[in-house]
Amino acid sequence: MEFKNFNQLIEKVQNDKSQKRVAVVAAQDEHTLEAVLKAKKDNIVKPILIGDKIKIQKILAELKVNLEDSSIINVEDDSEAAMKAVELIRENKADFIMKGKIQTADLLKAVVNKEKGLRTGNVISHIAMYEVPTYHKLLAITDGGMMMYPNVEEKKQIVENAVNTFVAMGYETPNVAVLSAVETINPKMPETVDADMLKQMNQRGEIKDCIVEGPISYDLTMCKESADIKGYSSPVTGDVDILIVPNITTGNILGKSLSYSANAKMAGFIVGAKVPIVLTSRGSTAEEKYLSLVLSASAVQQ
């Protein structure tokens, strides 16, 4: 299974047997609540709002929405709200987490807590998913949001995080491209060496459930015709699902290029913990937050 666009993903989540429960940390934020309430209305999620109950109820009243008192948990301290969300996950009372009006560092501190957190042993990385008008299916970029300059072992874990997420969404064998400027291995370009090592790990079965190609340039990855002209043969060319970038700067620029210059729709979340975490920026649109909820709901491990 693969998804051509976000609408197909929305339909998939709506048809799931069980509605996913999202714990919203510091939920007293209007744009966050708008996205959550739309997702609730569309049968995407069941919200559990954690935060300043008076402020939450005030925003809900302004939005002309009534929610049962039981779906609001009054915790006025942001750090305590984050710990409460993690506790709900550990007790199987929620399926994933969304950031509200809380500093990212305060939320992640609760997530990575050694005793009571949600670590899995892998690094925590960011996946941005794009619906690009000129591409035939949804396209993921990782990691342009968390890991700054990952080494090859950390890149292996970034690949595994992304592949595990795609498998949870229903993909069988996602295609992974490890991007660089060229297709040849050059010791002076460390990303080409890393890409080759990741491909070898995949071929040895150390990275499972996917096809890893690399080093490979963006044009050959996205356009099979360009790959054919250069004599580069791979099942990944023209049909990639996941782009692995060499560092956070590359991922950030590539993602924003797609959004701002190619009219792409975007959703994003954090993976590598026991559950997905919707961690959109303060400047994110309500649509981006809504689509990120859809994406996270689809990626919850069954």
Disulfide bonds with the S-S distance in Angstrom:
none
